[in-house]
Amino acid sequence: MTAAENVCYTLINVPMDSEPPSEISLKNDLKGDVKLKTEALKKVIIMILNGEKLPGLLMTIIRFVLPLQDHTIKKLLLVFWEIVPKTTPDGRLLQEMILVCDAYRKDLQHPNEFIRGSTLRFLCKLKEAELLEPLMPAIRACLEHRHSYVRRNAVLAIYTIYRNFEHLIPDAPELIHDFLVNEKDASCKRNAFMMLIHADQDRALDYLSTCIDQVQTFGDILQLVIVELIYKVCHANPSERARFIRCIYNLLQSSSPAVKYEAAGTLVTLSSAPTAIKAAAQCYIDLIIKESDNNVKLIVLDRLIELKEHPSHERVLQDLVMDILRVLSTPDLEVRKKTLQLALDLVSSRNVEELVIVLKKEVIKTNNVTEHEDTDKYRQLLVRTLHSCSVRFPDMAANVIPVLMEFLSDNNEAAAADVLEFVREAIQRFDNLRPLIVEKMLEVFHAIKSVKIYRGALWILGEYCSTKEDIQSVMTEVRRSLGEIPIVESEIKKEAGELKPEEEVSVGPVQKLVTEMGTYATQSALSSSRPAKKEEDRPPLRGFLLDGDFFVAASLATTLTKIALRYVSLVQEKRKQNSFNAEAMLLMATILHLGKSSLPKKPITDDDVDRISLCLKVLSECSPLMNDIFNKECRQSLSHMLSAKLEEEKLSQKKESEKRNVTVQPDDPISFMQLTAKNEMSSKEDQFQLSLLAAMGNTQRKEAADPLASKLNKVTQLTGFSDPVYAEAYVHVNQYDIVLDVLVVNQTSDTLQNCTLELATLGDLKLVEKPSPLTLAPHDFANIKANVKVASTENGIIFGNVVYDVSGAASDRNCVVLSDIHIDIMDYIQPASCTDAEFRQMWAEFEWENKVTVNTNIIDLNEYLQHILKSTNMKCLTPEKALSGYCGFMAANLYARSIFGEDALANVSIEKPIHLGPEAPVTGHIRIRAKSQGMALSLGDKINLSQKKTSL
């Protein structure tokens, strides 16, 4: 291990703006009173940490500070002796350290247990065998101290000394085994057992065998270590499983959540029997429900999801779906989202009925809760889950629809939109449910508050009302929702005060008027018994129109045309046909009149005028062709869209199941456990080792197979080969931090002293600690590690220099400037998916947009899109079917999410300029939107850099 890789035990916060004191003033302070000595010692520690040597102070501290009995001083001295250089330049121990060693021998026999324990902890950090050797009898004696704090630190000290210098205490395992047998304190037993696991596993197993029935009575810290031992033993020697699996089952009942979690994880790796999987899953579910911390809930949920990924475990988990749904009692939205997704993945014909009942109860519950932002989102999640259940199990739709239809009148537009989408799909797919859906839709129609939902409801009613009674009901609802007509006249009267809000209006004579456009309009008054007290009490549709939202009028015109054409085909009586058509045309005409008047807040758009006029023309002519277009073609379009969507879902499910299926080739060798060599048992990785490596940031990715994806690919050269100091860095991005492993090579024939790597950052990066200085012998090399914290997704730059002194030279410090290290945004971006509605909502909300002009040598549209997806790590949300075929242009939506939870959206609009010939490159634009400026700019830069395809 190099000096840079030594484990750091003590972190000290240093004020940056303080002025370093001189050595003389420090010497004087160290001879002063206790308070002055304390402050001076703190300053000395900080200066040594910053690379100062201060050899003249060593004897002063030994003479004036070491004999003191003050606890603060003693604590600071432990830190001081940990960091102070203890050897001469040629590697021999300093003479003064013998005095220090004697002082610590006295501290190990001190009557105060705190001083004894702290000293033992300090000894764990010593790396000099000559210092430790005289202290061994005192350390052994501490194992028999009355206080547990001393005993447990004595065990740790013996363990580290045995690990580093076995010759100092060769009988340590035997000594600790005897100590463990007689020890009563939980923390001491845990430390002793931990040492035996790593130092002498056979002794640890012998001890465990003697007390395996009492494991449940042990403290949780000891139980955790026992779980780890059982895991390691069974991992290395599978024949031991039967001996210890019962112990793991018992530990699932432990009172400690941590023990239960580790025991469940170990049980799953040791056995794939259904009873074991069920016990582990049940344990995970209990943990999620009982633990209050949302992070814990999410971690344990992830473990359940991992269990589900295994095909043989999935069936066991299907029986536990109802238990998993108990997790929905958690108020956190992220936990609920994961739970619903897991339940949906596990749903089968056996448990779908129970699942739907629970979800219906949850939906009704959200209606009674006081309005909260998360309540709306949770309701949306429930609606989508019920939607998916109904599509997969059509028998359930009849139970679900009546409950969900109530939410069409919800104030939250997003939840209502989800319900509407579900209703639209259900009414198209399930013919037998159409009467029920139409009836429910007519019930809630008047209560709908959102114009977007109103438009969708109008379309559904217009498309699927097939009986005479339903058609008349729709017309009644529309008239009721529009209020008194003609709208313009009644509004003018109301403003003039002629029309009292409460008075009933009877139907007046029909009269012909000439409008300002010079056309004839028929007007009549509707008898209305509903009092309109204030402006807010206007009927819904009338309110939308007076607010200037005439798109809903165009939708209404289409609906009226459809039902009128259908009414004509259902009713034979000519008088009734004409009467209905005339009523529909009257409604359209009065809306057109309103649009052209000055009453609405915004005038009607030309598009809406064209649409309504077209509908009037269709109704006046009633041609068979138009009848077909309005009443057949529309429904076919919806049918095509739904079938394409279903096909896409099936395709993605197929891909998922293919991923999960463990395919075994006919000629694969069969491995018999009894005949397998120990080194071949690599089917299961050591989970404890993996989690430890992940925590340390050394995640072993399976990259070794591909030489291009190896470490060498991420090495950045920082200086030139002719510089006195050559440096190169391996950049390892580990989620929220970056580890720079810098190799520094002394290319001169001189000794370089105080060789320091000085780094600075640009962007949202922060250097965690200053790398410590090194001394490099001629042509020697060393590795320096530096940690950089990352706060957000944007390109960052790390720059700096290597500063050093040449041994024996009187000149100033030498400096070699390093080239910049660019941190790539792609390390933080991961492909993700969202619904079209969410994409549009985010597109409208995000304020930062970056428009990138396409400048490429790629000549194929699809190839360019794939190239962009590969280089930006984004996911294409536009379905494959919509992108297939060739028509000279292409539009696609891309989406990704960073590990910090930031969203990135992109819209690719590209075309192939055919007039420039077949070899002409793709042209167009890519618009990127993000919440933060850094994300939008960085993604734009990435696209600009990688647009052109390099020829291999």
N, C-alpha and C positions, 0 to 999 in steps of 0.2 A: 504494500500500500504506500503510495507517495504521500508527501506532506499535505498536498491539497486534498487528498481523499480521507484524511483522518476525520473521525467522527467529531462533530462539534457538540459539546455538551452545554456550554454556557453562552447565552446571547445577552449582550449588554447594550442598552440604548445610549447613544452618544449624541450630546447636543452639538450640532455642526458649527455653530457660530462662536464657540468658546475659544479663547486664546490659550495655546499650550504653555504651561508654566516652565520655568527654567529648572535645571537639575539642582542648583544650589538652594533655591527657595523650597523645593520639595524636601531636601535634606533637613533644612531647618524646621519645616512643618512636622516631619516625622519624629523630631525630637521634642515636640511640644506636648500639649495636653491631649486627652483622648479624642476630643472633638476634632482638633486640628489633624491628628494622626489619621482619623477615619477619612476626612476629606482628601488628605494628601494621598492616601493609599488608593482611593477611588481614581484620582487623577493619574497615578502611576499605572494602574490597570488599563485605563483608556489609552494612554500613550503607548503601552506595550502592544495592545491590540492594533494600534495604528502603525505598527512597524518600528517604533523606537526601541533601542536596545537597553539603555540605562544601566550598564553594568556596575557603576559606582554606587548605586543605591542598595545593592544586595546586602552588604554587610550592615548598613544602617538599619535596614528592616529587621535583620536577624538580631541585632543588639537592642534596638529600642521598641520594636513592635511585637516581635515573636513572643516574648515572655508575658505579654499582657493577657489577662483573663476575660476581657470584655468580649461578649458574644458576637457583636457586630464586627469587631476587628477580626475575630477568629474566622467568621464567615468570609470576610473579604480576603483574608490570607489564603484560604482554600482556593479561591479564584486566582489569586496572584501566583501561587505555586503551580497551579495547573498550566498557566500560560507563559511563565518566565522560562527563558532558555536555561536548561540545567546542565548542559555539557559545554566543554571548550570547543573551539572550531575543529579540532582533530577528533572529536567524538568522545573524549574521556569525561567522566563525571567531575563537576566542580567540587573542590575541597569543602567549600562552605555548605554543601548540601548534607554533609555528615551531621552538622549542627541541627539542620532542619529535621533530619531523620530522627534525631534524638528527641526533639520537641514533639514530634508526632507519636513517638512511642509512649511519651508521657500522656498525650491526649487520649491514646487508646486505653489508658488505665485510669482516666479521669472519672471521678464519681458522678459527674453529670452525664446522663444518657444521651442528651442532645449532642454534646460535643463528641462523645464516642461515635455515635451514629453518623454524624456529618463527616468525621474523619474517615470512617470506613467507606463512605460514599466517594470521598475524594480519592482514596487509594484505588478505586476501580478505574480512575482515569490516568493513573501513573503508568508510564511505559518503560521505566528504568528498573531492571531487576536488582541492581546493586542497592537501590534505595529500599526496595521491598524486603530484601532478605533479612535484615535485622528485625523487621516488624512482625515476622511470621508467628512467633510464639504468642505475642499480644493479640494478633488477629484470631488465632485458634481459641484463646481464652475468652474472647468476646462471644463465642457460640454458646457459652454457659451463663451469659449475663441474665439478670432477673428481668430486664425490660425487653419486650418484643421488638422495639424499634432498633435496638442495638443488634439483636440476634439476626433479624432479617437482612440488615445491611452487612453483617459479617458473612452471611451466606453469599450475598452478591459479590463481596470482595474476594472471597475464596474462589468463586466461580470464574471471575475475570482473571485472577492471578493464575488459576489452573489452565485457563484457555490460552493465556499469553506466555506463561513461563511454567510449564508443567513440572520442571525439575525442582521448583521451590516447594511444592506441596503435592508429591506424587500420590499420596493416599487420600486425596480430596473426595472422590466418589464414595469410598468406604466411610469416611468421616461424616459426610453429609447424609448417607443412608442411615447411619446410626442416629444421627441428630433428628432425622425425619420420623423415625419410628417412635421416638420419645416426645416429640414436639406436640404442643396442643394449640398454639396460635395459628389462625388460618393464613395470615400473610407470610409467616415464616415457613409454613408447610408449602405454600405455593412457590416461594422462591427456591426452596430446597428441591422440590419436585421438578421445577423448571430446569435446575442445574443438572439433575440426574438424566432428564430427557436428552439433553445435549451432550452431556459428558459420558454417561454410561447408561444406555437405554435398557440394558438387561436388568440392571438393579431397579430402575424405575418400574419395569413390568413386574418384577418380583414384589415390590411394595404394593403395586396396584392389585395384584392377585390376592394379596392377604386381606385387602380391605374393600374388595369390589362390591360387597353387599352394603357397605356403609356410605357409598359414594353420594347418595341423596342427602345425607346429613352434613356433608362438607360445605364449606363456604363457596360462594359463586366463583371467586378468583381461582380457587383450587380446581373446581369443576371444569372451568374453561381450559386449564392446562391439561386436565385428564382427557378432555375431548380431543385436544390437539395431539396428544400422545397416541390415543387409539387410532386417530386418522392416519398418522404417520406410520404406525406399526402395520396396520391393515393395508396401507398403500404399498409398503415395501414387501410385506409378506401376507398375501391374501388368505393363506390357510388359517390365520389368526382371527378371521372375521367372526366365526361362530362363537369364539371365546368372549368377544367383547361387545357383540351387537346388542345383547340384552342390557348391558350397562348404558348404551346410548339411548335405548328405548326409555330406560328409567329417567335419564337426564332430560327427556322431553317434558317431564312433569316438574322440572326445577322451578323454583320461585323466581329465579333471575331471568329476565328477558334475553340477555346476552347469551346465557348458557343454552336456553331453548333454541335460539336462532342458530348457534354454531352446531348444536346437536342435530337439529333438523337437516342442516346442510351436509353434515358428515354422514348421516343416515342415508341420504339420497345417493351419495357417492359410494357407499359400502354395499347397498342392496337395491335391486330394482324390482323387488317383490311388491305386488299391489298393496299389501298391508303396510309395508314400510313407507311407500310413497304417500298412502292415505294419511298415515300418522304424521309424516313430515308436513304435508299440506295443511292438515288440521292445525298443527302447531303454528305454522306461518299465519293462518287466518286468525287464530286467537291473538297472536302478537299484533297484527294490524289493528284489530278491534280494541285491544286493551292499551296499546301505546298511544300517548297523546301527541308525540312529536310527528309532524307530517313527513319530515325527511325519512324517519324510520319506516313509516307506513309505505312510502314510495319505494324504498330499498327492498323491503320484504315483498311488496307486490311484484317487483322485478324478478325476484327469485321464483315466485309462483308462475310468472309468465315464462321464465326459462324452463320450468318443469313441464309446462304445457307444450313447449316446442318438441319434446320427445314423444314420438308417436305412441309408444306403449304406455306412457304416463297419462296421456290425454283422456283416456276413457275413465281412469280413476278420478281425475279432476272433474269430469262431467257430473259425477254423483255428488260433488261438493258445491255445485253452482249456487244453491240456495244459501249455503254458509258464506260463500264469497260475497253474495249480495248484501250480507249484514254490514259489510264495510261501507255501504252507501250512507250509513248514519253519520259518517265523518263530514264535517261542513266544507272541507277543502275541495276545491273544484278539480285540481289536478289528480287527486286520489280517486275521486268519483269517476273521472274520465277514464283512467286506467282500469278501474274496476269494471265499468260498463263494457269496455273493449274486451277485457278478459272473459266476462260472462258471455258476450256475443260470440266470441271464438269457440266457447265450450258448449254453446246451446245445441241441443239435439231434439229429435222428436219426443224423446222420453221426458225432457224437463222444460220444454218450451212453454207449456201451459202455466206452470208454476212461475216461471220467469216473467211472463206477461202480466200475471196477477200482481206480482211485487212491483213491477215497473208502473202499472196503472195506479197503484196506491201512492207511489212516489210522485207521479205527475199530479195527482189530486192534492197531495200534501203541499206541493210548490204553490198551489193556488191560494192556500190559506196562510202562507208565510208572509210576513211583512216584506214589501218589495226591497230587494237588494240586488246589486249588479250581478252577483254570482247566481242568484236564484233564477234569473232569466237565462243565463248561460246553461245552468244545470237542466232547466226545462227543455232547452234546445237539445242537449245531449240525450235526454230521455226520449224525446220525440224521434230523434234519429235512430236510437236503438230499437224502439218499437217499430219504426219504419222498416229497418233491416229484418227484424223478426217476421214481420208480416209478409215481406217479399219472399223470404226463404220458406215460411210455413203459412201458406195462404189461408188455412183454416182459422188462423188467429185474427185475421183482419177484421172480421165482424165484431169481435169483442173490443178491439182497440179503437176503431174509428169513432164511435159515439163519444168516447171520453175525449179524444183529441180534438174533435170538431168544436168543442167548447172554447178552445184556445184561439180560434180564428178571430175572435173579438178581443184578443189580448192587446194590451198597450205595447208590449214588446214586439216590434215588427219582425225581428229575426226568428223568434219562436213560432210566430204565426206563419211566416213564410215557409218554415220547415214543415209545419202541419199541412199547408196548402200543397206543397210539393208531394207529400205523402198521399194526400187525398187524390191529387191528379193521377198519380201512378196507380192507386188502388181502383179508381173508377174506370180506368182504361183496361186494367188487367182482369178485374173480377166482375164479370157481367152481373152475377147474382146480387152483388152489393149495390148496384147503381140506384135502385129505388130508395134504399136506406140512406145513401150518401146525399142524394138530391133532396130528400125530405129534411135531413139534418142541416144541409146547407141553407135551405129556405128559412129554417128556424133562426139560424144565427146571422143571416145576411144583413139584417137591419142594424145589428149591433157592431158590425165591423168598423173599426176606427181608422185603419191605415189605408191610404189610397192604393198602395201597391197590392195589398191583399184583396182589396175591393175589385181591382182589375182582374186578378186571377180567379176570384169567385164568380164574377160575371162570365168569364170565358167558360168555366166548368159548367155553369148553369145553361149557358147558350148551347154548349156542345152536347150535353147529355140529357136534357129534358126531352123526353120522347112522347109523353102522353099529353092529351089535350088539357087535362086538369093541371099538370105541372107547368105547361107553357103559360096558362092563364095565371097561375100563381106567381110565376116569374114576372110577368107583366105587372101584376098588382104590386109586387115588391119594388119594382123599378119605379112605378108611379109614386108609391109611398116614399121612396128614397129621394125622389126628385122634388117632391113638394108640389105646390100649386103652380099650374102652368096657364098661360105663357109666363115664363120666368121674368122676362124683362119688365113686362107691364106690372106684374104683382110686386116686384122689387121697387119699382118707381113709386107705386101707390104706398107701399110700406114706408118708404123714406119720406113721402109727402105727408104721411100720417092719416091718409084717407082710410086705410085698411086697419081696423083694430085687430091686434093679435088674436084676441079670443073669439072674434066673431066667425061664424061659419060662412063659408062661401059656397053659394049654389052654382050649378052649372048654367052659364049664360048662353045666349044664342051664338052659334058659330058665325064668325064674320071674316071677311077677306080684307086683308090690309096690304098695302104696298110698302115693302121695306125700303131702307136707304139704298139697297143694291138694285132696286127697280124690279124685284121679283115679287110674286104673290106669296103670302104666308097665311096659313089658316090658323086661327087662334081660338081657344075655348078655355073656360075656367073649370078647374077640378073642385068638386065639393070636398072639403077637408074638415074633419072634426077635431084634428090634432092641434092644440094651441102651440104657436111658436112664440115663446115669451121673449127671448133675447136673440141676439145674432148668433150666439153659441148654440142655441137650440134648433138651428136650421137642420133639415133632414141631411143625412151624410153626403149624398151625391151632389145635392145643391151647394153644400158647403165647399166641396172639392172644386166645383165649377167656378164659383164666385172667387175662390183663391187663385184661379187662373190655371188649374191643372186640367187641360182639355184632352190629355192623352187618354184619360179614363172615359171621356166622351166618345173617342174613336173606338175604344174597346166596347162601350155600350152599344154603339151603332152596329158593330159586327154582331154582337149578341142578339140585338133586336132583329137584324136581318135573318140570322139563322133560325130563330124561333118563329118568325113570321113565315118564312118559306116552308118550315116544317108544319106549321099550323094549316097552311093552304093545302098541303098534301094530306093532312089528317081529316079536315072538315070539308064536306062536300058542298055545304050551303054557301052560295056565292056572296050573299049579303054579309054573312059572318066573316068570310075571308077578307072582303073589302074593308069591313069595319076594323078588323085587327091590323091590317096593313096600314090603314089610314092613321090609326093610333100610333103605330111605330114610327111612321113618317112624320107625324106631328111632333113627337118627342125629339126626333133628330133636327127638325126645322127650328124648333124653339131653342135648342142648344146652339145651333148655328147663329141664330139671331142674337143670343146672349153673347156669344164669342165676338161678334162684330160690334157689340155695343160698348159703352165705356164703363159698364158696371163691374166686370171682373178686374182683379188686381193686375193680371197680365192678359193681353189679347190672345185669341186663339191662333195657333201656328198654321201656316199654309198646308203642312202635311195633314194635320187633323181635319182641316176644311176639306181637303181632297178626299180623305177617307170617308168622312160622313156623307159628302156629296155622292161618292161612288155607291155607298150603301143605299142612299135614296134612289139612285138610278136603277140599281139591281131590283129593289122592291117595286118600282114602277113598271119594270119590264117583265120580271119573273121568268127569265129564260132558263131552260133546262141546264145549259152549260154552267151558269152561275150557281144554280141549285147544287150541282155536283161539287163545284169548287168549295162552296161554303159548308156543305153538310157532309162531304166525304173526304176531300183532299186534306182538310185541316187535321182530321182525326188520324189519317194515315201518317201524316208528318210526325205527330206525337208518338204513334206506334213505332215508327222507324227509330226515333230518338231513344225511346225507352229500351228497345231491343238492342240497340248499339251499346247503351249504357250497361245493360245486363251482361252482354257479351264481354265487355271490358272487365266488369267485376269478376266474371267467371274465370277470365284469363289470368287476372292478378291472383285469384285464389288458387288457381292451378299452379302458378309459379311458386306461390308460398308452400303449397303441399309438396311440390317437387323438391323444394329446398329441404323440407323436413324429412322426407322419406329417406330412410337409410337403404341405399341400393347395394345389394350384395351380388357380385358377379358369380356366375356358375363355377368359374375356375379359381375363385378366391380360396386360399388355404384356410383350413379350420384350425383355430388355435385352441388347444386343450390346456386349461389352466395348470394342471398338474405337471405337464411336460414343458411348460414355458420357462425359459431362463429368466432370472430376476430382471436383467437389463432390458428384456423384451416387453416387460409389463408397462409399456408407456401409453396404454390406451387412456389412462386417466392421469391428468396432470395434477401436480401437488397444489391444491387450492390455497393452502396457507402461504406457500412460497410465492404463488402468483399474486395474491392480494398484498403481500409485503412488498414485492417488486413494484406493483402498481402504485402503492402509497409512496414509495421512494422515487417514483418517476422513471423506473427502468422497465417499463412494460415490454415484455418480449413479444414482439409481433412476429407473425410467421412470414418473415421476409427473406430468410436465408436462402430459400430455394431459388429466388430470382436475384441474380447478381446485380442487376440494374437498380433493384430496390434496396440494396444493402446500405450500410453506413456511408460507404465511400461516395454515394450519390448526394449526400447532404453535407459534404465537407466543403468549407469555403476557405480559399487561400486569402490570408490577411496581409502578408508582406511578400516582398520579392525574394528570389533565391539568393540574390547578391547582398541583401541587407545583413548587418551584423547579427540581428536576431530574426530568425525565420519563425513565423506563426501561422497556424491554420486552425480553424474551428469546426467542430462537428455540432450542428444545431439540432437539438432534440426538443421538439414541441410536445409538451405533455399537458394537454387541456388548458389549464389556467396559468401555466408558467412555462418558461423556455429555459432549458439548461444548455449553456455554452460550455463545451469541453474543448479548451484551447490548448493546443500543443505548442510549446515554446522551445525553440532549439537555439542554443548558443553556437554560432558559426565562427566565433573568433577563438584565438588561443589565450585569451585573458579570462580571469574569473569575473563574472558579472555579479555584483552585490546589489541587494535591494531591488531586484528585478521585479517590477510591479506592472500588472495589467490594469490600466485605467480605462474605464468604460463610461460612456454616456449614451442616453437614448433619446430618440425623437418619436413622437406619437404617443399613444396611450400605453407606454411601457415604463416599468419602474425597476431599477436595479435594487435587488434585495439587500445585498451586502457587498462590501468592498473586498475584492480578492486580496489575500495576504501576500506580502513580498517574499521572494525566493532568492536563494543564492545559487547561481549556475556555474559549475566547473567548466573549464575549456571543453568545447564540443559536446557538452552535456545537454540533456533535454528534460523537460518536466511538463506535467499536465496541470492546468489551472482550470478550476470549475467556477462558473459564475451563474447565478440564478436571476432571471428577469421575470417579473410578474406582468401578466397581460390583463388589462381591464376591459377592453372592448375590441370589436372586430374592425380593425383597419390596418393598412400596411404600416409597419414600423421600421425604423432604422436604428441599428446599434453601431456606434462608431467609437473610436478611442485610439490609444497608443500604448506602446510598451516603453517604460522608463527604467533606466538602470544606471548604476555607477560602475566604473571599471576599477578593479582592485589596484591600488597603488598610484592611480592617476590623480592629479590635482585639479583637473578640469571640472566644469559643471556636469550636472546629470545629462546623460545622453537620452535621446528620444527617437523612437521609430514609430511613424504614424501608420495606423492600420487602415486597410480599405474597409468600406462600410459593409455591414451585414444587413441584407434586406429580409425582413420577416414577411413571409408570404401569407396573405389573407386566406388562401385555400386550406391552410392547416386548421382553420377554425370553422370552415363552412361545411355543412352536411346537407345532402338532399333531403327535402321534406315534402309533404303533400298537404293541401288544404282544399276546401270546396270552392266552387266558382264564386259563391256569394261572399265567402271570407276573403277571397282574393280581391274582389271588386271593392269590398269595404276597406281593406288595407290600402288598396291603390288610391282610394279617395282620401284616406286619412294621412298617409305619409307625405311629408312636406318636401323631402329632398329628392330631386330628380336629376339624373345624369343621362344625357342623350349622346349615344355613341354612334358615329357614322360608320357603316360597314365598309371596310377597306381590306379586301381579301383577294387571294388568287384562286379560291375554290370556285368551281363553276356549277356545282350542283346544290340546289336549295337544301335538300335533306342532309346531304353530307356536311354542309356548313352548320346546320342546326346541331347535328351530332357532335361536331368539333367544338362548338360553343359549350354544349352540355358537359363534355369531357373536361374542357379546360377551366370551367367555372364551378364544377361540382354541383350544379343545380339540377333540379328535376323538372321535366316537361309535364305540365298539367294538361295540355291539350291532348285529347285522345289520339291514339295511333291512327284510328279510322279517319279522323278529321284531317290528318296530315298526309294520308296516303293519296296516290294519284298525282297527276302533274298538270298544273294550270298556269305556270309562269310566276305565281306569287305565293307567299306563305306567311301566316301569322300564328305565333305560338306564345303561350304564357309559361314562364319559368318561375320556380320558387325554391328557396333554400332557407335554412335557419342556421344561425351560428350557435356555437356551444354556450354562448352567453344569453341565448333566447331571443336574439334580434332577428327580425325577418328581413329577407331580401327578395324583392319582386323584379321580374324583368319581362318586357314584352318585345318579342322579336318580330319585326315587320320587314320582310325581305322579298325581293323580286328578281327575276332573271330578265335582263333587257334583251329581248329576242331580236330587236332591230340591229343589235351590234354583232349578231352571229352566234353560233352554238358555243364558241370558246370564250364568250364574254363572262367575266366574273360576276358573282352575286352582288347586288347593290341593295341599299335600304338603311334602316336604323334599328338600334336596340335602345329601348328606354328602360333605365333602371330606377327603381324607387326604393327608398329605405327610410327608416326613422331618423338615422344619424347621418350626418354629412360624410363622415369618414368611410362608412360602409358603402355608400353610393359611389364615392370617388374611387375607392380602392377596387371595387368590382369593375368599374369603368376602365381603370388602368389595366386590370388583368385582362379584360376582353381586348383592349387595344393592343396589348403585347402579344396575345396569342391568336389574333385573328388570322394571320397568314399561316398557311400550312407549310411546314418546312419539309423539303424533299429528303427522304431518308437515303 
